[in-house]
């Protein structure tokens, strides 16, 4: 990782956390930017927390504990060592019961002991620094904690200071390039999921899932228990395959050659797209088939183990977020906790915050020439949302706050059905023909 100089001046454009309007004020307690129109909604949604609303130019960014991903009304008070994630007190009698944990501020204070590691990378982490935000000089205070960037990863930075200008120096290449092409036995190729740097699980319209490397060599083959084929595939951190069995209403893992059922969805609801979350749970798109018109009703469920912790289907006004139609959803989680979903029935990308409230939607404008047909999507370490568009045979790159950045349309991506990122943040794009193109798009 290249060194970051936090003492330099930086100009950043800031939008409201809830909408696309310009920012006027700042909630000091929650550390989020707001426009005047959204202040009331913000206060109403988090009545259990006090809110110090101040003018943006007077804000002080400080290290505060994040909201719990499982219990959004609670602040994280502890750090679960076993799961390597922040948690609230309520989690200690739930999914993190009996896990070893410590006070969260104590945990991050210990990182300061590794401060000398930063000198090896030429990194300076002062206890205070100043940046320029819309022309105002803003003080960033870290509450006496002086973390070493060698230990404080980009993921933790985004957790504790998601709205500061701190970011990696990685940038988009001026032009994306194909660095490898390989062929699979799957025609059509439906899903791709990377493992490590140089391998990926793949599947098509059979019960068989294959693992291939960057050269196209077959490394492993497994036969699932699906009636037809897995509707989606993901993997654990150890590389064990997880697949959704739509007609069996189960999400399963293959470990040591044996199939283990992880989740059984509610009666009548079929599991489709999967996403393993940073908290150790899983997001699952489930669909209910309507025989009257052959349409499906889509919802998103958040699971911790076998337990449903959150259901996302309607907005705050009771209206359906997702449109009924022929297609199921694709989903992923961004590094700020947002849930990113493609709804092909609506022909849009929907980004929701971790509570399930819609932050914004993207309809392909201004990038599309033909009909916008979003399919699979991924997010990278910079918070980019990368969407495969099978209508325009390209990939759209968005910021985590909706800004369209560019399209990757120069790599011959005919019907990009599958999409995944490897550990080196190279895109593995699975084409309908069975071919995979590995694309480098970051410097």
C-alpha positions in Angstrom: 0.0 0.0 0.0 1.3 3.4 -0.8 1.8 6.0 2.0 -1.0 8.5 2.7 -0.1 12.0 3.7 -3.0 13.2 5.7 -1.5 16.6 6.2 -2.0 17.7 2.6 -4.9 19.8 1.5 -7.8 18.1 -0.4 -10.9 19.4 -2.1 -13.8 17.0 -1.8 -17.4 17.4 -3.0 -19.9 16.3 -0.3 -23.5 15.3 -0.8 -26.2 14.6 1.7 -26.0 11.1 3.1 -29.7 10.6 2.4 -30.1 12.2 -1.0 -28.1 13.9 -3.8 -28.6 17.5 -2.5 -25.8 19.8 -1.5 -24.8 19.6 2.2 -25.7 22.4 4.6 -25.3 20.9 8.0 -23.6 18.1 9.9 -24.7 15.7 12.7 -21.8 15.7 15.2 -23.1 12.7 17.1 -23.7 10.5 14.0 -20.9 12.0 11.9 -23.0 12.3 8.8 -23.6 15.1 6.3 -27.2 16.3 5.8 -29.1 18.8 3.8 -31.7 20.9 5.6 -34.6 19.0 4.1 -33.3 15.7 5.6 -32.6 16.8 9.1 -36.0 16.0 10.4 -36.1 12.6 8.8 -32.7 11.8 10.3 -33.7 12.7 13.8 -37.0 10.8 13.6 -35.2 7.6 12.4 -32.7 7.6 15.3 -34.7 8.9 18.3 -32.7 6.7 20.7 -29.6 8.8 19.9 -29.1 12.5 20.7 -28.3 14.7 17.7 -26.0 17.7 17.7 -26.9 19.4 14.3 -24.4 22.1 13.4 -23.4 24.1 10.3 -21.0 22.2 8.0 -18.2 24.6 8.3 -18.2 24.1 12.1 -18.1 20.3 12.0 -15.4 18.3 13.8 -14.9 14.8 12.4 -14.0 12.5 15.3 -13.6 8.8 15.7 -17.0 7.6 16.9 -18.2 4.0 17.3 -20.3 2.9 14.3 -23.9 1.8 14.3 -24.4 -1.9 14.8 -25.1 -3.6 11.4 -27.6 -6.0 13.0 -29.2 -3.5 15.4 -29.1 -0.1 13.6 -30.5 1.8 16.6 -27.5 0.6 18.8 -23.9 1.9 18.8 -21.1 -0.6 18.7 -19.5 -0.9 22.2 -17.3 -3.9 21.9 -15.1 -5.6 19.3 -15.6 -9.3 18.7 -12.1 -10.9 18.4 -13.5 -14.1 17.0 -15.4 -12.5 14.2 -13.1 -9.5 13.8 -15.9 -7.0 13.7 -17.5 -4.3 15.9 -20.7 -5.3 17.8 -23.2 -3.8 20.2 -24.2 -5.1 23.6 -27.3 -6.7 22.2 -25.1 -8.8 19.9 -23.4 -10.4 22.9 -26.7 -12.2 23.8 -27.2 -13.0 20.1 -24.9 -14.0 17.2 -21.7 -13.1 19.2 -22.8 -14.9 22.4 -19.8 -16.6 24.2 -17.4 -14.9 21.8 -14.3 -13.2 23.2 -14.7 -9.4 23.0 -13.2 -6.3 24.4 -14.1 -2.6 24.6 -14.1 -1.2 21.1 -12.1 2.0 22.0 -9.6 -0.1 23.9 -9.2 -2.3 20.9 -8.4 0.6 18.6 -6.2 2.3 21.2 -3.9 -0.8 21.0 -3.3 0.0 17.3 -1.3 3.0 18.4 1.3 0.7 19.8 2.0 -0.3 16.2 2.7 3.3 15.3 6.3 2.5 14.5 5.2 0.2 11.7 4.0 3.2 9.8 7.5 4.7 9.6 8.5 1.7 7.4 5.9 2.9 4.9 6.7 6.6 5.2 3.3 7.3 6.7 2.5 10.1 9.1 -0.6 9.8 11.2 -1.0 12.9 13.4 -3.5 13.2 16.2 -5.0 16.1 14.4 -5.1 17.2 10.8 -6.8 19.7 8.6 -8.4 19.4 5.2 -10.3 21.9 3.1 -14.0 21.1 2.6 -15.9 23.4 0.3 -13.3 26.1 1.2 -13.7 25.6 5.0 -10.8 24.5 7.2 -12.0 21.4 9.0 -10.2 19.8 12.0 -10.2 16.0 12.1 -9.8 14.8 15.7 -9.2 11.1 16.5 -10.2 11.3 20.2 -6.6 10.8 21.4 -6.2 7.6 19.4 -3.2 7.7 17.0 -3.6 4.6 14.9 -1.0 3.2 12.6 -2.2 3.0 9.0 -0.1 -0.2 8.6 -2.6 -1.8 11.0 -5.7 0.3 10.6 -6.9 -1.1 7.3 -8.9 0.8 4.6 -12.0 -1.2 5.7 -11.7 0.2 9.3 -11.1 3.7 8.0 -14.2 3.5 6.0 -16.1 2.2 9.0 -15.0 5.0 11.4 -14.6 7.9 9.1 -16.8 7.1 6.1 -17.3 10.8 5.1 -13.8 12.1 5.3 -11.5 12.7 2.3 -9.2 9.8 3.4 -8.9 7.3 0.6 -6.4 5.0 -1.0 -4.2 6.4 -3.7 -5.3 3.6 -6.1 -6.9 5.1 -9.2 -8.7 4.0 -12.3 -6.5 3.3 -15.2 -7.0 5.7 -18.2 -8.2 2.7 -20.1 -9.1 -0.8 -18.8 -7.3 -3.7 -20.4 -7.8 -7.5 -20.7 -4.9 -9.3 -19.1 -6.2 -12.9 -19.5 -8.9 -14.8 -21.4 -10.0 -18.4 -20.5 -12.8 -20.7 -21.5 -15.1 -22.8 -19.3 -17.3 -25.8 -20.1 -20.4 -23.8 -19.2 -22.5 -22.5 -22.1 -24.1 -20.3 -21.1 -21.9 -19.2 -18.2 -24.1 -17.8 -15.5 -22.0 -17.1 -12.4 -18.4 -16.4 -11.5 -17.0 -16.1 -8.0 -13.3 -15.5 -7.4 -11.2 -17.2 -4.7 -7.9 -15.5 -3.8 -5.7 -14.1 -6.6 -5.9 -16.6 -9.4 -8.9 -18.9 -9.2 -12.7 -18.7 -9.5 -15.8 -21.0 -9.1 -18.0 -21.0 -12.2 -21.4 -22.5 -13.1 -23.9 -22.7 -15.9 -27.2 -24.5 -16.5 -26.1 -27.8 -14.9 -25.7 -29.1 -11.4 -21.9 -29.0 -11.8 -19.8 -26.2 -10.4 -16.1 -26.0 -11.6 -13.1 -24.2 -10.2 -10.6 -22.8 -12.8 -7.4 -20.8 -12.6 -6.2 -17.8 -14.5 -4.9 -19.9 -17.3 -8.2 -21.8 -17.7 -6.9 -25.0 -16.1 -9.6 -27.0 -14.3 -8.7 -27.3 -10.6 -11.9 -28.9 -9.1 -15.4 -30.1 -9.9 -18.3 -30.5 -7.5 -21.8 -31.7 -8.1 -24.5 -29.8 -6.2 -27.9 -31.1 -5.0 -29.8 -28.7 -7.2 -32.8 -29.9 -9.3 -31.6 -27.8 -12.2 -28.6 -25.6 -11.5 -27.4 -23.2 -8.7 -29.0 -19.8 -9.0 -25.9 -18.2 -7.4 -22.5 -19.2 -6.0 -20.2 -17.5 -3.4 -17.4 -18.8 -1.2 -16.3 -18.6 2.4 -13.0 -17.0 3.3 -11.4 -20.5 3.2 -12.7 -21.0 -0.4 -15.5 -23.4 0.5 -18.3 -23.2 -2.1 -21.8 -21.9 -1.1 -24.7 -22.2 -3.5 -28.4 -21.4 -3.6 -30.8 -24.3 -4.5 -33.8 -22.4 -5.6 -36.3 -25.2 -5.9 -35.1 -26.9 -2.7 -35.4 -23.5 -0.9 -32.0 -24.0 0.7 -28.6 -22.3 0.8 -25.9 -24.9 1.1 -22.1 -25.2 1.7 -19.8 -27.9 0.3 -17.1 -28.7 2.8 -14.8 -31.7 2.6 -17.0 -33.2 -0.1 -20.1 -33.0 2.0 -23.2 -30.8 1.5 -24.3 -28.8 4.6 -27.6 -26.8 4.6 -26.9 -23.3 6.0 -30.3 -21.7 5.4 -33.9 -22.9 4.6 -35.9 -20.0 3.3 -39.6 -19.4 4.3 -42.3 -21.5 2.7 -43.0 -20.4 -0.9 -39.8 -18.2 -1.1 -36.9 -19.3 -3.3 -33.3 -18.2 -2.6 -31.4 -16.7 -5.5 -28.5 -14.2 -5.3 -26.2 -14.4 -2.3 -23.8 -12.1 -0.6 -21.6 -13.0 2.4 -21.5 -9.8 4.6 -18.5 -8.4 6.5 -20.3 -9.1 9.8 -20.3 -12.8 9.1 -24.0 -13.0 8.0 -25.5 -13.4 4.6 -27.8 -11.3 2.3 -30.2 -13.5 0.3 -32.6 -12.4 -2.5 -35.7 -14.5 -2.2 -38.5 -14.6 -4.7 -42.2 -15.7 -4.5 -43.5 -17.1 -7.8 -47.0 -15.9 -8.9 -48.7 -18.6 -11.0 -51.4 -16.1 -12.2 -48.9 -14.1 -14.4 -45.6 -16.0 -14.1 -44.1 -13.0 -12.3 -42.0 -13.1 -9.1 -42.1 -10.9 -6.0 -38.6 -10.1 -4.8 -37.3 -9.4 -1.3 -33.9 -9.2 0.4 -33.4 -11.1 3.7 -30.4 -10.6 6.1 -29.5 -13.8 7.9 -27.3 -14.4 10.9 -27.0 -18.2 10.9 -30.5 -19.6 10.3 -32.2 -16.5 11.8 -33.7 -13.7 9.7 -32.5 -10.5 11.2 -33.9 -8.1 8.5 -36.4 -8.1 5.7 -36.1 -5.5 2.9 -39.2 -5.2 0.6 -41.0 -1.9 1.2 -39.9 1.7 1.6 -40.8 4.0 4.6 -44.1 4.8 2.9 -45.1 1.1 2.5 -44.5 1.0 -1.3 -42.6 -2.0 -2.8 -38.9 -1.2 -3.4 -38.6 -3.9 -6.1 -40.8 -4.3 -9.1 -42.7 -7.5 -9.8 -41.6 -9.2 -13.0 -39.8 -12.1 -14.7 -36.4 -11.5 -13.1 -34.8 -12.0 -9.7 -32.4 -9.6 -8.2 -28.6 -9.5 -7.9 -27.0 -8.0 -4.8 -23.8 -7.1 -3.0 -22.6 -5.2 0.0 -20.4 -2.1 -0.2 -17.6 -1.2 2.2 -19.8 1.4 3.9 -22.5 -1.1 4.7 -24.8 -0.1 1.8 -26.7 -2.9 0.0 -26.4 -2.6 -3.8 -29.1 -4.3 -5.8 -29.9 -4.6 -9.5 -33.6 -4.9 -10.4 -33.8 -5.9 -14.1 -37.7 -5.7 -13.9 -37.3 -2.0 -13.1 -34.1 -1.6 -15.2 -32.3 0.2 -12.4 -29.7 -0.2 -9.7 -31.0 0.5 -6.2 -28.6 1.4 -3.3 -30.0 1.0 0.2 -28.3 1.9 3.5 -27.8 -0.8 6.1 -31.3 -0.2 7.6 -32.9 -0.9 4.2 -33.8 2.7 3.3 -33.3 3.7 -0.4 -30.3 6.1 -0.7 -30.4 6.4 -4.5 -31.2 4.8 -7.8 -29.3 4.7 -11.1 -31.0 4.1 -14.4 -28.0 4.0 -16.7 -28.1 7.7 -17.7 -25.9 9.1 -19.2 -23.9 6.1 -20.3 -26.4 3.9 -22.1 -27.2 3.8 -25.8 -29.5 0.8 -25.7 -31.9 -0.3 -23.0 -30.2 -0.5 -19.6 -30.2 -4.1 -18.5 -28.3 -4.4 -15.2 -27.4 -7.9 -14.1 -24.6 -8.8 -11.6 -22.6 -6.2 -9.7 -19.6 -5.9 -7.4 -17.9 -3.3 -5.2 -14.2 -2.6 -4.7 -12.0 -1.2 -1.9 -12.6 2.3 -3.1 -16.4 1.9 -2.7 -16.9 1.9 -6.5 -20.1 0.1 -7.6 -19.4 -1.9 -10.8 -22.5 -3.1 -12.7 -22.7 -5.5 -15.7 -25.1 -4.2 -18.4 -26.1 -7.0 -20.8 -28.1 -4.6 -22.9 -25.1 -2.4 -23.8 -22.4 -5.1 -23.3 -20.3 -3.0 -20.9 -19.6 -2.3 -17.2 -20.8 0.8 -15.5 -18.6 2.3 -12.7 -20.3 4.5 -10.1 -19.1 6.1 -6.9 -20.8 5.0 -3.6 -22.7 8.2 -3.7 -24.2 7.7 -7.2 -21.8 9.7 -9.4 -21.3 8.1 -12.7 -17.6 7.7 -13.4 -17.2 5.8 -16.6 -18.1 2.7 -18.6 -15.7 -0.2 -19.5 -16.8 -0.8 -23.1 -13.5 -1.5 -24.9 -12.9 -5.1 -23.8 -15.4 -7.0 -26.0 -17.9 -7.9 -23.3 -20.7 -9.6 -25.2 -23.4 -10.5 -22.7 -21.5 -10.1 -19.4 -23.5 -12.5 -17.2 -21.0 -13.1 -14.4 -18.8 -10.7 -12.5 -16.4 -11.0 -9.6 -13.3 -9.4 -8.1 -10.1 -11.3 -7.1 -7.8 -10.3 -4.2 -5.8 -8.1 -6.6 -9.0 -6.3 -7.6 -9.0 -7.5 -11.1 -12.4 -8.0 -12.7 -13.4 -11.5 -13.8 -16.2 -11.1 -16.4 -18.1 -14.2 -17.4 -19.6 -14.0 -20.8 -22.7 -15.9 -22.0 -20.5 -17.8 -24.4 -18.6 -19.5 -21.6 -15.5 -17.3 -21.8 -14.1 -15.3 -18.9 -12.1 -12.1 -19.5 -9.9 -10.9 -16.6 -9.7 -7.1 -16.7 -7.3 -4.7 -15.0 -9.0 -1.4 -14.4 -7.1 0.0 -11.3 -3.5 1.3 -11.2 
